[in-house]
Amino acid sequence: MDFTGNGRTTDILWDKYSLIIRGQRVFIHSGEFHTFRLPVPGLWLDILQKVKAAGFNAISVYSHMALINPSPGVVDFNDYRALEPLYEAAKQTGIWIVLRPGPYINAETTAGGIAHWITSEVAGEMRTNTTDWHAAWQDYVQGIITETAPYQVTQGGPVIDNEYSQAPATHAEYFRELEAVYLNSSIVVPLTANDPGEGWAWINGTGAVNIYGMDSYPQGFDCSNPDVWSPVITDYHSYHETVDPGQPWYFPEFQGGSFDAWGPTAPGYDQCRMLTGVDFENVFNLHLWASNAKLINYYMLYGGTSWGALPFPGVYTSYDYGSAIAENRELTVKYPELKRQGLFLRSSPDFYKTDWVGNSTGGMVSVSNPAAFVTLLRNPDSAASFYIARQRNSTTTDVTIFKLNVTTSAGNLEVPRFTSGITLGGRQSKIIVTDYPFGSSSKVLYSTAQVLFAGQIGGRDVLFLYGDPTYESEVALTLSGAPRIQGAELSSVSSNGVTTVTFLSGIQGLITIWDSSEQLVLYSDTNTAGTFWSPEIPTNDSVEFANYWQFGTNSSILVGGPYLVRNATISGSTLALRGDLNDSVQLTVIAPDDVKTVTWNGIPISADVTAVLNLTAQGGFVAQLKPSSMVLGFAPPALTNWRYADSLPEIRTGFSDANWTLANHTTTNIPFKPYYGDGRVLYGCDYEYCENIVLWRGHFNATENTQSVNFSINGGEAFAATVWVNDVFLNTSYGNSTNNQNILEETDDKFYFPPESLFYERENIITILQDNMGLNESGSVIDEEKSPRGVRGFMLNTGDFGEWKVQGKVGGYTNYLDKVRGVLNEGGLYGERMGWHLPGFDTSSWALRDLSEGLPNAAAGVGFFVTTFNLSIPDGFDVPMSFMFDDTSQPYRSQLYVNGWMMGKRVSNLGPQYKFPVQQGILDYNGTNTVAIALWAMEPKAVSPTLQLAIEGVYEGGVGGIETNNPPWSPEGRSYV
């Protein structure tokens, strides 16, 4: 067999079907996970174990240039920016990694991930072959190479690897230069790229990659009407056959959810989870399989949190994405369907190599009801066939019943033969298999029931089927051995050595169809199938790729019941299961028959002998699992005893900005020039203040004719800026977003000076408090990432400004203080500059004032509220928590800091987010925690925010050993501000 490679390694090859990794044909079944959105490295193992438990064998990972390369010449792979702990966790779990380092990653993150310093210091067009852009990304890419090279699959590691057009030529030359760096390094794995649509990009010509990939988001990104679907995209296969038929069909990003926008009409992630829910996963994922794709990555599988200044302006703090694993790491209603699909794929190596034969429109497949649409994929070596069925109208909720003509080793058949038909219950897809092998020597002639698991356990061939309890299905297979248990309530017919078993409607729970010393065949309803797990049994750790399916192990077991089964090992006659519980469940195990003892998280379990006898005569185990009473004993502490201090001394008479940065630039590399003024450029990034809140102070002398000032302020979608003259509030300029409609990313307003607000005998000060919502992603305008955040126009109605001063976070992007939390954590508020948000800062001299009282005197301004609370959660528990603000619309913005990390930006007048999950590791489960709120009242009226800590679940289990890394307050560097 001839395979293709990149000429640098034979460990990863490919043909038109799939990847060949170290001689094994592999279906890459992957989910997207961004470690920077979970800044607790100890929890990465938790996500990887949940990915693996759902039957996935890979993750796709973006790395974030802005975090790793925060300033020129600085490359930082410490703490949550590290790659090594991710690679080690992947090896431990048995997960491949497709690494996507960019430098541009999009990903709804500020500047698409490009380091902020580049947006102001690079004059040339970014993402082209300009010389200064070329120089700017070298350090970052070389750092990625250094960190990754030892973990390539060629070195026994997990690594086996953006959205951009190939035209004009400067784009292609940039890709060529980027590829050249990798090709002149120790990186030998193939290079890929993702075409954001059917753009024919990067297949041939300058900058072409080894394996082409295309993204697809068929439902788009508005979850307002989650019951209204866009139809499936019908030309996936024909497009692939046109553009790159000699390569495997690769989807680097296929819709696994959706991001959500700012605004009072934004639907929220619960509706995104409905739009891309179980039915969507079933119909659209299988439709993707029907196009013969064999490398698929679902974006996102775990979304996480866009904490600090990570978001681009179009999204808020939560990046939950409506994913199968929620932001707080809980498994959602979407997870079981992905697991059913994942275990089918892992069980079906014949599916990794299939020819696209045809479909029911082209005449290659015959169905009795034209409302059904069926595509046939067939393995050319084994003749195993996979008929993937959906509604012809993929958006319909009608019930469609049909029969299907199939070709089998026993001849041509119309199936089902004994029930009324195959039923598609509305938005549903099914896979009808024929000549489908399982175990060492068994075969299914055909099945209209769905396959959850097929394999060998303890020397027996095991098949686990499932179906809808309201519809009929059937399977025809060859049964062997003398049955000890046989489904007496089932209807079966045997002929020519093939037994056809009919599953009538009404079946709930797990039933045994056939139990012999040679075979075990099980059946359940769909929901029960979703409660089963199939942890792999690893080989000796000394074996290379010991934890990787197809490489270190081909052994697994079946475990039903628990909330999560993380892993399993067998030592002698003891099966050790590790996982999580949140409720009492019946544990059901199918294991090798030499297993005599089962432990759960290290504790032996007593078997229910009677229940076992109804399951199987060998290798079965049934017991009751019950979490400890402590699961019910956790209550969140109240957030009380708030301390308060004013955080806007800048508007007070006598405040000195002598140590602030003089804003005197008259040129800028940002292509979006000022609208009006006196030639000075007031863009934060030009002074190293690219993110979060920035303050501007303009000095001027006034006369009786000085009446107003005009400002054009750019902060990005959903921003705000409040303006004072001296200590007098003038007004607030509001950006806007209404679910990505009515977007306003900059304002141009006139501010009138009230009587007696100006001094005529001495200098006046204008103070602008401006929020920066992140830098734009790449768009239709060249270098849109170089967003002009700041003041694009300033003009008094008469006279001129003197000095302008600017202040963002202490040290800017070159000398920022907090090297652990990183360059995107802090902004320029006085309280941030003084470190009031950090644990250990002494607030004992501050006033006692409850957060719900807002700012004193109902003033517009900024105040810091700080309190502490204690947690005492024992090891062995995972307790997701969230901070919940009032769900009201008031004219305030607030920033939530937990132990020094900015974990949320609440915009009360826009919404929709008011709940902010915070992970263990940022929260100290066994110690004192500091929570700080920077409250910005945008109008001179009373605001009354509330905040409480909520426990969202208690799970006995978890990965354990989560370390906190929350550096405390230090006066160093903070005294002069």
N, C-alpha and C positions, 0 to 999 in steps of 0.2 A: 504494500500500500504506500502510495506516495503522499507525503505530508509536506506542508509548507512551513518555513520558519523565517526568522529574521537574520539568519546567518551568524548569530552571536551565541546561540545556545540551542541544544537539541532537547532540553528539558521541557520547553514549551513549544509545541508545534500545533498545526491546525490543518483541517481540510474544510470542505464546504459544509460539513456537518457541525463540528464542535472543536473545542480545544483538546489537545492531547498533552496531558501533563505527566511527564516521566513515564510515558508509555500507556497511560490510562486515559480512556476517553471520558471527558468530564463535562457535565452540564453545569455551567456557572449559574447558581441560583443565589442571588445576592440581595442585600438590603443596604440602603444608605445610612451611614452613621457618622456624624461629625463630632469628634472628640472635644473640639473647642467649645461645643455647646453643652458639654457635661464636664466642667473643669475640676473634676475629682477623679484622678487616674485610677484609684482603687475601685471605682464603680464601672469602669470600662469592662471589666470581667463580667459584671452583672448583665450588661447589655449583650455581650458576646455569647454568654450562656443562654440567654433568652432567644437570640438569633439561631443558635445551633439547635436548641430544643424544638424550634419550629421547622426543622428539616433543612434549613439553609446551610450552604457550605462556604459562603463568602460574604464579605462586606465590601462596600465601596466607601472610600474615605477621602474627603477633601482636607487638605492642610491649608492653613490660613497665613498668608504671607505677612499681613499687617501685624499679626501677633508675634510671629517668629522673627521678622526682620523689622523691628519697630523704628529703627533709625539707621542712617547710612553706616555701613560697616559692622552693624551689630546683628548677629544671628544667635537666637536664644531658643534652645531646645530643652529648657528646664521646665519642671513642674508640668502643668497641663499642656504645655506646648510640645512636650516630648513625643517622639514616635516609638522609641524603644519599648516602653511599657505596653503600648498597644500591640506591637509585634510579638512580644513575649506572651501576652494574654491570648493572642490569636493562635500561637503555637500550642499553648496549654489547652485551648478549647477545640482546636482542629478546624480553624476557619481561615480560608484564603483571603487575601486583601488585594483589592484593586485600588492602587493609590493614585489620587488625582491632585497633584500639587499645584496646578495652575501654571503661572502665578495668578491669573484671573480665574476665579471660580464661580462667579455669579452668586448663587446660593442665598439670595436675599440678605446679603451682608454688605456692610459699608464698603463702597468703592469696588464691590465684587471681590473683595479680598486683597486688592492691591494695597501695599503699604502706603499709609497716608503721606509719609514724607515725599514719596515719589510724585504725588499729585501736585506738589508745589515746587519741587526742586528739579524735575525733569521738564525741559522745554519742548522736546520733541513729542510727536504723537505716540502715545502709549500703544502697546500691542502691535507695533510695526517694527520695521528694521532700522529705526532711527538709532543713532549711536549712543545717545545718553540713556534711552530706555534699555537698550541692550546692556549697557554697563550696570544699570540699576538692578536688574534681576539676577545678576551673576552670583552674588553671595548667597542669596536665598536658595537658588537651584543647587549650588554646590553643597550647601548644608543638607538639603534633602537627599542628595546622592550619598553623602557620607553616612547619614543616619540609616539609609535604606539598604545600601549595597550588601551588608552582611546578612540581611534577612530575605534576600531573594530566594525563590524556590530552588535555585541552583545551589544555594548554600544551606539547604534544609530549613528555610524560613517560609513565611506565609505569603510574600509579595509576588503577585503575578501581573502588574503594569509596570480650550473648552468652548464651551459653546462659542463658535466664531465662524465667520464666513471666510472662504479661501480667497475671495477677491476683495479689494484689488491686490496687485502683486506685492505690495508692502506687507499685507497680512501673511501671505504665503512665505515670503522671505523670513518673516519673524518666526514662523513655525519651523522653517528649515534651520534657523540659527538655534532655536531652542532644542530641537532634536539633535543637532550636532554636539551640543554640550553633553547630552546623555550618551551619544554614540562614542564620544571620546572619553568616556568614564568607565567605571567598573559595573555600570548598570547594563545587564544583558537581556532582561526580560522585554517582551514586545511593548511597543508604544501604541496608544490608542488616542482617539479624540471623540468628542460627541458633537455631531451635527444637530443643531436645535430643531431641525425639521427635515423634510425631504429636499435637502439643498445640494446633494451630490458633492459635499465638501470633504476634502482630505482623502479622497479615494485614489486619485492619480495626480501627477504633476508635482510642482514644488510644494514641499511641506507635507506630502502625503504620509499617512501613518501606516503601521503594519496591519491593524485591524480596524475597519470602519465601524462606527457606531452611530445610532440615531436616537434622539430623545422623542418621547411622545407623551402628551398630557391631554387625553381626549376630552376630559371634562372641564379643562380650563381651570381658572382660579377664582371663581365666584361661587360660594357655597350657599347663596341666599335661597335657592330653591332646590333643596337636596333631593327632591323626588323627581325632578326634571332632568333627564339625561340627554346628552348628545350621543348620537349613535356610534357604534364601533367604526373605526377607520378600516376600510375594506381593502386597501391596496398595499398593505404591509408586504405581503409575499411578492407581489408583482414588482413592487419598487425594488426590493432586495434582489430579485432575479435580474433586474435591469442593470443595477449599479455595481453589484459585487457578488455574483453568483458563486464564485470560487472560494468565498470566505464564509465562516459561520456568521449567522445573523445575530447581531449584537445590539441590545438596547441598554446603553449606559444609564439612562434614566427613563423609567416608565412610572406613570402616576401611581403613587402610593398614598396620596392625600393631597392637600392643598395648603398654601400659605393663606393668611387672612390679613385684611387691611385695617387701618385705622377707621374710626367713624362710628357714629351712633347707629347706623344701619348695617354695620359689618355683622355678618351672621355668627361669627365665633367658631371655634374649632369643633364643637360638638356637631354642628351641622356639616362641617367638612368631613367628619367621620361618618356621617350618614350618607353624604353624596358619594364618597368613595368606600362605602361599607362592604358588608359581606356579599351582597348581590353584585356590586361592581367588581370586587375581587374575583368572584366566580366567573362572571361573563367576560370581563375585559382581560384578565390574566390568561384565561384559557384561549381566548381569541388570539392573544399574542403567541401562545404556544402553537396555535393552529397555523400561524404564519411560518412555522418551522424555526423560530428563534431558539437558540441554545445557549445564549449568554444574556441573562436578564438581571437587571438591577432595579429594585423598586425604591423610588425616591418619595418620601423617606420611610424607613422602617422604624427608626427612632429619631424624632426631631430635636428635642431638647429645648434649651433656653438661649435666646439671643441676649445675654446679660450685658451690662455695661453699654458700650457704644458699638456693639457688634451689628445691630440691624442697619439695613439701608432704610431710607425714609418710608418705604412702602409697607413696612410691617412693624408690629409692636414687639414687646419683649418675648412673649411666648413664641416658640417655634414648634409647638406641639404637632402641627401639620395634619392633624386628624389621623395620625399614624396608628399602626397596629399596637405599638408600644407607646404609651402616653408620655407626656413631658415628665411626669413624676415617676416614670419607669413602671407603672402598672400595666398589666396586660389588658387590652381592651376587647370589645366584642368583635373586632376585626381579626384578632390574632388566631382564633381556632381555624378559620377558613384557610389562612396562610399555612397553618400547620398541616391541615389535611392535604393541601397541595404539595407542601414540602416533603412530607413522608411518602406521598405517591411518587414524586420524582426520585427520591433516594431509593425507592423500592424498584424502580423501573429502568435499569440500564439499557434495555432495548430502545427506550425512548430517546436516548442520547444521539442516536444515529437513525434518522428517518428521512425518507424521500417524501416530498409533498406530491401526493398522487393526483389530487383534484378535489372538487367539492360538488355539492348537489346542484349548483347552478350550471356547472360545466358539463354535467352528464356523467362524471366519473363516479358519482355516488347517487344511489337511488333511495328516495324517501317516499313514504306513502302520503305525506301531508306537506304541501309546498310551504307551509308556514314555518317549517323547521329548516334549518340550514346546517349542513354537516360537511366538515372537511376531513379528508382521509390522509393520515401520515402512516407510512409503513417502513419498518426496518428491512433494508434490502438483504440482510444476511439471515435473519431468523424468520422473516415474514410476519413477526408480531405487528399487529395493526392497531391504530388508535384513531377512532372516529370521534371527532370533537364536535359536539352538537350545541347549537344555540338557536334562539329565535331568529328568523330571517329579519324581522323588525326588532332589532336588539333593544329597543326602548319599551316594547310592549309589556304589559303586565298580564296579558291573556295566558290562559293555560293551553298548551299545545300538546297533543298526543299523536304519535306517529310510529310507524314501523320502518325498519332500516334493512336494506339488503346488504349483507356482508359476505366477504370472501374468506373462507377458513380452510384449514387443512382437511376438514370433513366435507368440503364442498361449499356451494353457495347457499346461504340461508337467509330467510327473512326473520329478523328478530325484533321483539321477543316472540317465542313460538307458543307460549302458553298463557301469557297475560295480554291485556288489551293493547299495550303499547308502551313506548318510552314516553314519559311525561316530563315536559318542561313547565315547571310551575311559575310562569311569569318570567321575571328576569333571572334566568338560570341557564347554566351550561352543564353538560355532562360529557364524560369520556366513556365511550363504549369500546372495550378492548376485545381483540380476538387473537387467538393463538398466543396468549400472554403467559410467559413462563413465571413460575414462582418456586423458590427454594432450589433444591439441587436437581429435581427431575420432574416436577409437577407442572401442569399446564391448564390454563383456563381456555376452553374453546371459544367462549364469548361470555361477556357479562354486561348487562345493562345496569347492574349495581356498580357503585363506585369503589375503587380500590384505595384503601387507606394504607395498608401495609402488605408487602409480599417479601418473603425471605425465609431464612432458616434459623430456627431457634432450637438449640440443643439437639441437633441432628434431625429435627422434623421440619418438613416444609409447612410454612404457616402463611395463611391468607386471611386478611381482615377486610371485609366488605362493609359498605354502609349504603343507606338510602333514605329517602324521605319517608316519614311514617305515614303520610297521607296518600302515597302513590305506590304502585306495584313495581317490582323489578325482578330480574331472574339472572341466574348464572348457570352455565353449562361447563362442567369440568370433569376430569377423570379423578375419581376418588380411589385411594389405595389403603391397604391395611384393614384390619378388623376393627370396626367402630366400637369404642367403649361408651361414647355418648353420641347421640344422633338427634337432630332437631325433630322431635316427634310431631310438633305442631305445624311443621312445614310440609308443603306439597312437593314431591319430587318424582321424577320419571327417569328411568335408566334405559339406555339403548346403545348397543354397540360399545359398551364400556364407558359411555359418557352419561353422567347424571345431571339432569337439569333440575335445579331447585328454584321454586317460585316463592318470592317474598310478597305476601299480600299486605295491604295497607294495615296500619294499626300496630306494627311492631315497635316497641319502645324498649330501650335498654339493650344490653348485650346478650346474645344467644349463641350457643354452640351449634354449628351445622354438622360438623364432622370432627371426631376426635379419635385418632388411631395412633399407633406407635410411629406411623410414618407421616401423618398429616394432621394439621389442626386448621379448621376453617371456621371463622367467626363472622358474625353479622351484627350490626347495630343500626339504630337510627343515626341521622347526621349529627345531632347535637352530642350524643354519647360518644361518637367517634372523635369529636372535638375535645373530649376530656382525656383522650389517651395520648401517651407519649411513647417514644421509642428511643430511649437513650442508647448510645453506642457503648460497647464494652471495649475499652482501649486495650492495646497490647502492652507489653512491657515498655516502660518509658525509655529504655535504652534504644529502642527501635526508632529509626528515623521516620518522622511523620506518624508517630505512634497514635496520635489522636485524630488523624484524618481518615475519613471514610474512603474506602477503595484503596488506601495506601497502607496505613498502619493497622486497620481493622475492617472487617466486613461482618462483625458480630454485633447484634443488638437484641434488645428484649422489648416487651410491651408492658407498659405501666399505665393503669387507668385510675383517675380519681383526683389526685392532688392538683392544687392551683398551678404548681410548676414542679417539674422534675428537671433538676439541673444536670445531674450526671449519675452514672452508675458504674460500679466496679464489682468484679467477682474475685474473691480470694478464697481458694479452697471450696468449701461448700456454703460460703456466706456471700449473699448479694447485699451490697451496701448502696442504698439509694440516698441521694441528697437532693433536697428541694425545699419548697415553701408551702406553708399551709396558712389559710385564713379561716378555715371552717372544718367541721368534721366531715369526713368523706369515707366511702368504701374504697380501699386500695385493692386493685386487681392487677396481678402480675402474671405474665407468661414468660418463663425463664427456662434455661436448661434444667433437665430433671435431676441433675446432681446438686442443685441448690437446695439446701435444707433449712437455712436460716436467712431471714431478711431483716435488715436494719434500716431505720429511717433517721437520717441525721445522727447516726451513731447509736441509736437506741433500738434494741431488738423488739420485734413485733410478734404478737401471738396470732396464729392463723385461725381463721374461721373454717374448720374442717368441712362442715356441711356445705358451705357456699363453694368451696373448692371442688367438691365432688360434682357439682352442677356445671362446673366450668370445663374441667379437663382432668384426665386421669394421671397426667404426668406434667411436671414443670409448672403447675399452677399454684397460685397463692392468693388468698383473699383475706383481708383483715379490715378492721376499723381503725382509721387514723384520726386522732383528735388532737388539736393544738392545746397547749397548756392554757390554763385559766388566765394567764397574764395577757393573752391576746385581747381580752375584754377589759383589761385594767388600765389602759392608757388614756389619760385625759390631757388636753393641751393646757399649758399654763396661760393665765390671763396676762395681757400686756398692760401693765399699770405702772404707776410711779414714774411717769415720763418727766424728764428734765428738758428745759427749754432755754434756747439762747437765740438772739437775733443773728442772722447770717447775711445781712446786707449793710454792713457799716459803710460801704462805699457811697451811700447817699447822705451820710451824716456830714455836717459842717466840720471841717478840719481833717477829714480823712486824707491821707497822703498816698498818692499813687507813684511816688518817686521811684520805687523799686519795680514798677511795672515796665513792660516792654513798650518802647516808643514806636508807635505805628507810623512810620515815615516813608515806607516804600512808595516809589512812584512807578515801578514796573512789576509785572507778575507773569509767571509762566502759566497761570490759569487763563484759559482762552476766553473766558466770559468776563469782559471788562466792566469796570464801573460805569454806571449810567450818568452820574453827575457828581460834582464836588469840585475839589481844587487840584485834582491830579494824584492825591494820595490814595493808596490801595488799602482798604480796611477789610482784608480777608484773613480769617483766623489762621488758616494753614500756612500763610506766608510768614507767620510769626511763631510757628510750631504748635499752634492751638487748634487742632483739627476736629476735635470731638467733644461732645457733651457741652455743658454750659460755658459760655465765654462772656466776659464783661468788657465793655468798651466805655471809656470816659473821654469826652470831648470838652476841651476848655475854650471859653469864649468870653468876650466882653460885650455887654449889652448897653443899649440906649433906650430911650422912651419909644423908639420906633421898632425895637426888636419884639416881634409879636408871635413868631412861630418858627418851626423847623420842619423840614421834610427829610424823611429817611426812607430809603429802599433797603429792606432787610431780607436776607436770604438765609433760611434755616432748614429748608427741605420740607417736604410734605408733612403736615400736622405739627409744624413748629409753633413757637410763640416767642415774642420779644416784648418786654415791658420797659418803658422809658420814664425816667425821672429828670427833672431839672432841679438841681440842688437836692433838697429833700422832699420835693413836691411831685407826686405822681401825676404823669401826663396821660398815658393811655397804654394799652396793650395791643400790639399787632398780632393777629391770629393767622397762622397758616390753616390749611384745611384739608380734610379728606373725608369723604362720605362713601366708605366701602370702595375706595379707589375711583370715585367720581368727584367732580368739583374740586379737583386737586389744586391747591395753592401752596407753592413752595417758596414764594417770596412775596413781600408786600411793598406797597409804596404809599405811605400815609403822611398826612400833615398833622403835626402836634402843636397845639396852641398853648402859649404860656399863660397861666392864670394870673390875675392881678396879684401883685406882691410876691410873685415867685422868683423874680429876678433881682440880682444886685446890680446897681449902677456904678457903685464905687469900687467894686472889686470883681474878681473873676467869677464866672459861673461855670458850673459843671453839668453837662449832660451825662447821665449814666444809662447805658443800654444793657439790659440783662437778656441774653439771647440763647435759646436752646438750639443745638445742632443735632438734627435727627439722623445723622450719618451722611455719607457721600453717596451720590447716585451710582447705580450700576451702569454698565455700558448700554447705550441706546442708539437711537438713530442719529444723534448728534455726536460728532467726533469728540472724544475725550470728555464725555459727560461725567466721568468719574472725577474729573478735576472741578468739583462743584465749588462755586464761589460763596462759600458759607461766610457770612459776615455782613458788612454794610456796603451795599452796592451804590448807594447814593446818599449824600448828606449836604444840606443847604439851609442856612438861616435865611429868613426873609430879607434880612439886611445884615451886612457885616460878614466876617469870616471866622472860621474856627482857628484857634491856636493849636496847641498840641493835642494829639490823640494818643491815648494810652490803651493798651489791651492786656488782659490777663486771662489765661486759661489754667489748666492744671499746672501745678508747680513743676518747673523744669522743662515743660514742653515735651516734644517727642524725643529730644536728645538726652535730657537729664531728669526724666520723670523719676519719682522717688520709689514707687512701689513696684519692685522688679518681680515679685511673685505674682500679684494679681495682673500686672501688665499694663501696657500703654493705653488700653481702652477702658480702664476701670473708673478713672476719676475725671472730674471736670474742674471748672474754675470758680465754683462757689467758695465764698470765704470759709465756710465750715469744712469743705473738702480740702482747701489749701492748708487749713490748720490741723487737719486730721481728725476732726470730730467724729467721723464715721468709723474710725478704727477702734477695735477692742482695746480697752485699757486706758482710753482717754478719760481724764478725771472730770466728771460733770457735777461733782458734789456741790460746787458753788453756784450752779445754775438754779434758776427758778423752777419750782414744781408747777407744771402746767400740763393738763391732759391734752393729748393730740386732738380730741374732739372739740376743744375750745378754739382751735385755729390760732391765727396770729392776734396779738394784743390789739385792741382798739379797732378791730375789723379792718386793719390796714392792708394795703397791697405791699408785698415784699416777700422776703424769704426768712424762714426760721428753721432751726434744727431742733428736732425732738429726739431724745435718746433714752432708751431704757435697756435693762438687761433682764434675762430670765434664765432659769436653770432647767436642764433636761437630765433625766436619769433613765436611760433606756438600756437594758442589759444586752450583752452580746447575744447574737442569735436571733435578732429581730430586725426587720426592715420596716420602717414606719414612715411612709411618705407624708410630708407636711407641706402646707401652703400658707402664705400670708394673704389674708383677704381684707381688702378695703371695702368701704361702703360702695354699693352698686348704685350710685346716684350721679347726676350731672350737676357739677358745681364748677365755678371758675377757679380751679386749682390744678396744678401739676405737682407731682411728688416723685422723689427718687427714694427707693427702698434699698437700704444697705443692711446686709446681714453679716456680722463679723468682718466688716470692712469691704465686702463684695457688693457692688451695685447689681442687685438681682431683679430690679424692676423699675420701670418708668410708668407711672400712672398718670394718665391725662383724663381727668374727670369730665371735662366738658366735651370730650370726643368719644372716649372709650374705644373698643369695648372691654379691654382687659381690666379686671379688678382683682383677680386671683393670681398669685405668683408662687409657684412651687419653688422650694429651696431644698437642695439635696443634703443628705448626710455627708459630712466631710467639710462642707461649708457650715452647716449646723453641727455643733458639737453635741453628740448624743449623750455625753456624760460630762457635763461641765456648764460653765456660764456662757451665755450667748448675748451678744450685743446687737440690738436692732436700732438703726437710726433712720429717721425720715427727714428729708429736706423738703419742706413744704413751701411751695411758691404760690402765694395768693395773687392772682392776676388782675383782680379788681379790688377797689376799696370797699369790700363788703364781707360780711362774716362767712367763713367756710367752716365746715364741721366734719372733717374726715374721721373715719374710724378704722381701726386695724385690729384684726384678731388672728391668732394662730390656729389653724385647723388641721386635725389629723384625718387623712383621707383613706387610710387603710392600715391594718396591722398584719404583718406577715411573719410568721415564725420560720426563720430560715435565713435567706440572704447570703451574700458572699463573705461577709465578715471582714475584719481587719481593715476597716476604712479609717485612714488617717486624716486628721485635720491639718491644714497648713494655712493658718490665718495670722500672719505677722501682726503684732500689736503696734499701738501708737508709739512713736518715737519723736522727740522734738527736733531731731536732726533734719535740717532743710526746711522746716516749717515756720520758723520764727519771724522771718522777714516779710511774710506775705500779709 
